[in-house]
């Protein structure tokens, strides 16, 4: 039943995306040629010529969305996640459309039709098509999301979830589910071998329904759709029993590892001359992924440095007038693989500011800052020279914020997995920063968000973080 429901929902998305793309392409033609908003030096091509291309362009969108994972249904995906996935998928569709039409024009259009614009699409039409596709496909998802939420509030279509294990790990799972009503889950309760004992109480009003050995009976009685196994590692035999039962009954099962203190990043299956190994703390930012990220870094940092040349000159003049000393402030930070590098900022304090205090956390309202320095910190303009660090390859635009070795030496002994954040290049902005964990906030939370970024890295996530940074303002981390 659930499988049929999911397939129906995917089919609705595919049909809606295809129709939205077709409508966006037709609307782009109308806006380009029928509204007098754009000049038409080559004249207006007949709409029938664009109708010939429309099916090809419309089908590119669901194909690109599939590559972006938009049809892998994942409850709890936020609207922001949806928007950036739709945006990136639409960009890929447009690029494929441009490449496809140029290819057909070059190799398959008869010579007598080459001069009349057959299979040719106006550049403004592509831009308008991109905007329209993002708006219409994202809008259709908002409608579907609203319909699903209404169903879930009415108690329809909810997935009934059982958590096996009522210890700390199981309660952590329950908290995540209960705190996210948009998952569409109904948490029925726990299973635990301490069932009935005085030292085991329910959590947040959820009952303990039985022991682990009673999984089959409880699942049948509660009509369970999903099982989350959150047992300690020493109970792995019981864990395997639950997984085996779930496989027989076609119940989705998720194992929550009790190895977080050891495996903090993705594990990867490796091979040692035929001997299978599990590579611990692997990261996706390797090979072509690293090359793609570097290309984006070089392109964007070059553009920012060129566009910011005149504002930077004005800021430099203001800094020199505010207090004696150099324009730039340099500081040693720790980056990729724990190697130190020199980070550049616009100087916001007198040159002898740390002679008395020593290394301390910087604040926007730091009394040591000069008048221009306080403004630079409030607006985060003091971070602008770090785009030079990005161009040099010391940093990336997106990544965990770099810290001073003085503090790193303290944190790595106090905070588990702290050094794993150095598996990637440090960034000007990051996942922790756009989620509000910056400056003098919980280091544990910052590490949690940094590790999530490293484990789930993609160009789409980078674009999302850069977009959120522009929307919310550059968030200072240090």
N, C-alpha and C positions, 0 to 999 in steps of 0.2 A: 504493500500500500504506500509506504513512504517513498519507495523507489519510483513508483508510478507518479506520485505527487511531484517529486523532484524533477523527473523527466518532463512533466507537463510544464513546470515553472521555467525550465531551461528553454523549452520550445516557445513559450510565450515571449521570453526575452529575445530569442533569435528572430522571431517574426517581427516583434516591435522594433528591434534594431535595424532590420532590413528595411522595413517600411519608413522608419525615421530617416535613414540614410537616403532613400529614394526621394522622400519629401524635401530633405535638406538640399539635395542636388538640384531638384527642380526649382526650389525657392531661390537658390543661389543664382540660377540663370535669370529668373524674373527680376531679382534685385539688381543684377549686373546690367541687364540690357533693356528692361522695361520701366525703370524708375527715374532715369536721367540723373542718377547719382554719380555715374561714371561716364567719361568720354568714350566714344566708340570709333576710334580712327579707322579701324578695319571694317566697320559696318557691323550689322547685327546678323549673326549666323542663324539659320532656321532652327527652331526648337526641335524639329524632328531629328536633326543631327545629334543633339544632346540626348534625345530619347534613345538613340542607338547605343550610347555609352552608358546610360543610366543603369541597366541591370548589372554590368560589370562593376561599376562603382559601388552600387548598393550592396553587392555581395562581399566586397572587400571589407566592409565594416564588421560584420559578424566574424569573418575570418581573423581579422586583427584582434578583435575582442577575445576570441578563443585563445589566441597566443598570449594575451594579457591575463588569462585565467579568470575572466569575468563570468564564465559559464560554469566554473567550479563553485557551486553554491557553498557559501560559508556563513553560517549564522553569526551575527555579531559584527559583520563588516560595517564600518562606520560610513557615513555619508561622505566624509573627506576621502576615505579610501576609494569609494566608488567613483568620486569625481576625478581623482588623479588617474585611476585606471582607465576611465573613459577617455580622458584627455590624451593620455599616451597612446591608447589604442587607436583613437581617431587620427592622431598625427601619423602613426604607422600606416593607416589606411590611405591617407592623403599621399604620403610618399610612395606607396605602392601604386596608387592610381596615376601619379605623375610619371613614374617609371614605366608603367604598363602602356599608357597612351603614347609616350615617346617611342617605345619599342615598336608598337604596332605601326606608328607613322613611318618609322625608319625602314621596316622590313616587310610589312604586309599591305600597305596602302598602294594601290596601283598608281603608276606614274601620272596618269591623267587626272587623278584626284588629289595629288600632293599639294597643289597650289590653291585648293579651295577650302583648306582647313578641315578636311575629313579626319575624324577621330582626334581633333585638337580641342583642348579645353583652355579657356581663358584663365590666366593666373588669378585675377580677382575672384573668379568663380571657385577656384580651389580654396582660397582663403575663406570665402563666405560659406562654402560647403563644410569646412572644418568647424567654424563657429556654430553653424546650424546643427551639425551632427552631434557635437558635444551637448548643445542645449537640449535637443530633442531626445537623445538617448538617455542622458542623465535625468531629464524630466520624467521619462517613462519609468525609470528605476525608482524615482521618488514616489510615483503613483503606486507602483507595486509594493514598495516598502510600507507605504501608508495603509494599503489594503491588508498586508500581512499583520501589521501591528494591531489593526482593528480586530482581525480574526483572533490573534493571540490574547488580546484583552477580553474577548468574549469566550475564551477557553477553547477555541477551535485551532486545530493544526499544531498544538503544542507537542513537543517531544518530551516524553516522560523519562527522567534521568534518575539513575541509582548510583550512589557513590559507595564503593566497596572500601572500607577503611574509615574509621571515625577519629583517627588520630590527628595530629597537627597538619599533615599533608592533605588528608581528606577534608578537613575543615577549610583549608586554604582553597581547595577546589570549589567547595560549596559557596564560599564567600564570593569567588569570581562569578559564579553562575547567578547567585542571588543579586549581586550588584549590577548585573547587566540584563535587565528585563527584555532588551531588544534581541536577545539570543533566541527567544521563542522556546525556552526550556521550562519544564515544570519539575522541580526537584522533589522527588518523593520521599527520600530519606537515605539512611546509611545501612550498611551491613558491617558488623564487627564481631569478632569472636568473644569480646567482653560483654556481649548482649546479656542484659539482666543483672550485671554486677553493679555494685554501688558506686564504683569509681568511674562509670561511663554515663554521661548525661547527653541528651540531645544538644544540637547546636542551632541557635537562631530559630527555635521552634520546630526543627526537623527531628523526627523520631529515628531511633535505631530499630530497624524492622526485623532483625534476626542476625544469625551468624553467617559467616562466609559459606559454610556448607549448605546453607539454606537458600543459596542464590537462585536455583531453579524455581523453588516454590514462591519466593518473593517476586521474582520477575513475572511469573504467570499471574499472581494475584494482583500486582500493581500495574500490569500491562506495560512493562518497561521497554523503551525504544533504544536507550543509550546507557552504557555502563562505563563509569570512570573508576578505574582500579587505582587506588592510592594506598597501597600496602607498603610496609617497611621492606627493605631489601631481603631481610632474613626470612620473609614469608613468601619467597618467590615460587615455592611449590603450589601454594594456594592461588597465587596470581595466575600461574599457568592453567590451573583447573578452571578458573573463571573465564580465561580467554578461550579455552577449549569449549566450554559450555556455550559461550556467546557465539562462537563460530557455528556450532550445530544449530542454534536457534535463530540465526540471521539477525542477531542483535549487534548493533555497532558497539565496539569496545575500544576504549582509549586507556592506555597505561600511562599513568603519571609517574615518571621515574623518581625514585628516592636517592638519586645520585647527584643532586644539584651541587653538592659540595665538591664533586669531582668533575662531572661533565657539565660545563656551563655553556658551551657552544655546541653547534651541531656535531654529531658523530658521523664518520664516513667509513664505509666499508673499503678496506684496502686488501692487498694481496702481497704476500711475501713468498714468492716461488711456490704458489699453490696453497699456502697456509693463510686462511682468512684472518684478518686483523680488523679491529675497530679503531680508527683514528679519532682520538678525543680532541675536542676543541678545534674542529676544522672551521674554516671560514669560506664563504662563497666568493669573496673578493680576490680571485686569482685569475691568471691567464687572460683571456679575452675580456673578462669582466673588469679586470684592473686596467687594461688598455682603454676600454670604453670610458671608464671613470676619469682616467687621466686626460683623455681628449676633451671631455666636458670641462674639466678643471682648467686646462690651458686656454680653451676658447673663451670661457666666461671670465676668468681672471684677467686675460688680456683686454677684453672689452671693458671691464670695470676700471682697470688702471688707465686706459686711454680716455674713457668718458670722465673719470674723476681727476684728471690731471690739473685742470684749472681750479676746481674746489680745493684740491690738495695744496696748491700753491697759496691760496688765500688762507687756509688753515695754518700753513707753515709760517706765514707772516704774522698771524695773530699769536701763535705760540711764542715766537721770538720776542714779540712786544710784551707778552705777559710776564715772562721771567727769563733770566739769563740761563743759557745752557743749550744743548742740542735740540733739534726739532723732533728727532725720533728717540724713542725709548726702546732699548734692546734688553732682552731678558732670556735666560736659558730655560727652555722647556723640554719636556720629554715627549718623543714622538714614536714613530713606527719601530717596533721591536725593541723598545726601551732605549733608543738612541737619542742623545740630546741634540737640540738644534737651537738656533737663535731666532726668536720671534721679534717682529717689529711692530711698534705701535706709535701713534702720535703721543708725545710726552704730555702728560696731564698733571704732573706734580713737579715741585722743585727737584733739582738733581740730588739733593742730600736728604730726601724725604725719609729714606729707610735707615739712615745712619743711627737714629735713636731707636726706632721701633723694631728694626729688623724685618724679615719677611712676614707679612701678615696678609689676611684676606683683604682684597680690594673691595670697596663699596662705592656705589654711585654718589653717596653723600660723604665721601671720605674728606675729613677736615684738612688733610694734607694737600688736596687738589687745588690748583690755581683756578681763578674764575673761568677762564676758557676751558680748563681741564674738566671742571664740573659739567659744563655743557657737552663737551666731547663724550664724557662717560654716559650722561643721560641719553644721548642720541646714538651712542655706540659708534660714532664716527672715528673714535680713536682706534678702532679695529681695522680701518680701511687699509693701512699698509700691509696687513697680513695677506692681502691678495698677491703681494710680491712673494711671500712665503709659498703661496699656492703655485705661482708660476715657476718658482725655483724647484718645486717638488718636495719641500719640507712638509707641507700641509696639503689638505684637500679642502674644498669649499664646505663639504659636509663630512662630519666625523665627530668622534668624542673630543671635547675641548682639551687642549694640552695643559698639563700642570707642571709646576716648578719641581725640579728634583728634590728640593728640600721637603716639600709636602708629600711627594711620591714615596719617599723613604719611610715616612710615618704611616701613610695609608696602606701600603702593601702588606704591612704586618698586622694591621688592625681590621681591614676589610677583605673578606674572602673574594677571590677572583678579580681583585682590583687591577692587576697587571694585564688581564686579558683584554682590557680596552686598548692596549697598545698593539693589538693584532692588526690594526689598520692605521692609516695616517690620521693624525689629529685634524680637526676641522674648525672652520670659523664659526659655523653653526652646527647643531646636531639635534638628534631625536629627543634627548633629554631637555635641551634648551627650549624647543618649541612646545614642550609639554609642561613648562613652568619650573623644571628642576635646574636651577642655575644659581650662581653666586653662593650665598651662605644658606644653602638648603641641604636636605638629607643626602649625604654622600651615597648611602646604600641605594636610594631611589635613583640617583644619577647613574650609578653603576648598572642597575637593573635595566634602565632605558638604553644605556650605551651597549650593553650586551645584546639586547633585543635588536638594535640596529645592525650590529655586526653579524648576527646570526641570520637576519632576514634581509640583508642588503639586496637592493636592486636599483636600477636607474630610476624606476618609477618612484621608489621610496625617496631617493635623493631629490627628485623633482618635487615631490610632495613636501619635503622638509624645506627646500628653498622657497616654495610658494608660501608655506605657513610662516616662514621667517619674514617675508615681505609683508604679509598681512598683519602679523602681530608685532613687527619691529624686531630688529636684531636684539637677541636676548643675550646679555652678557653672562659669561660663565666664569670668567676670572679676570 
